Amino acid sequence: MAIAEVTVIPIGTGSTSLSDYVAQMQKVLRIQKGITYELTSMSTIIEGSLDDVFTAIAALHEAPFLAGAKRVSTSVKIDDRRDKPSSSRQKLRSVAEKLSGATAGNVTELNPNPS
């Protein structure tokens, strides 16, 4: 399974706020087949087969144009592990287990004292 981190930035929108575009892109993801996804404060994580992930990324890239943007910058990082099943949650669990026997869960467990 491939894991992708995607950031889509509409450029020249006339506003510093992008939440309307982000909300529309989340709606686009809802109708994509074969993926799971998670919105974070800085990007979206998409998991699925490589073909399904690329299809979702293309739809995300197109969404701001359909909403009126004239230019879009999209950044993508892909982790495509094929020797065994992988997921974002599994990756976080693996790190948590290595931190003094910490229990698996989420990022806050990795950093219990954020500043």
Residue pairs with C-beta under 8 A, 6 or more apart in sequence:
1 47
1 48
1 49
1 81
1 85
1 86
1 87
2 47
2 48
2 49
2 50
2 53
2 78
2 79
2 80
3 45
3 46
3 47
3 78
3 79
3 80
3 81
3 86
3 87
3 88
3 91
4 45
4 46
4 47
4 53
4 57
4 76
4 77
4 78
4 79
5 43
5 44
5 45
5 76
5 77
6 43
6 44
6 45
6 46
6 57
6 60
6 74
6 75
6 76
7 42
7 43
7 44
7 74
7 75
7 76
8 21
8 25
8 60
8 61
8 63
8 64
8 72
8 73
8 74
9 18
9 72
9 73
9 74
9 75
10 18
10 21
10 64
10 67
10 69
10 71
10 72
11 69
11 70
11 71
11 72
11 73
12 69
12 70
12 71
13 21
13 68
13 69
20 67
21 63
21 64
21 67
21 69
22 39
24 63
24 64
24 67
25 44
25 60
25 63
25 64
26 39
26 44
28 59
28 60
28 63
29 35
29 37
29 44
29 46
29 56
29 59
29 60
32 52
32 55
32 56
32 59
33 52
34 48
34 49
34 52
35 46
35 47
35 48
35 52
35 53
35 56
36 46
36 47
36 48
37 44
37 45
37 46
37 47
37 56
38 44
38 45
38 88
44 60
45 88
46 53
46 56
46 57
47 53
47 87
47 88
48 56
50 78
50 80
53 78
57 74
57 76
60 74
61 72
61 74
64 72
65 72
79 86
89 104
92 104
92 105
92 106
92 107
92 110
93 104
93 105
95 110
96 102
96 103
96 104
96 105
96 109
96 110
97 104
99 110
102 109
102 110
103 109
108 114
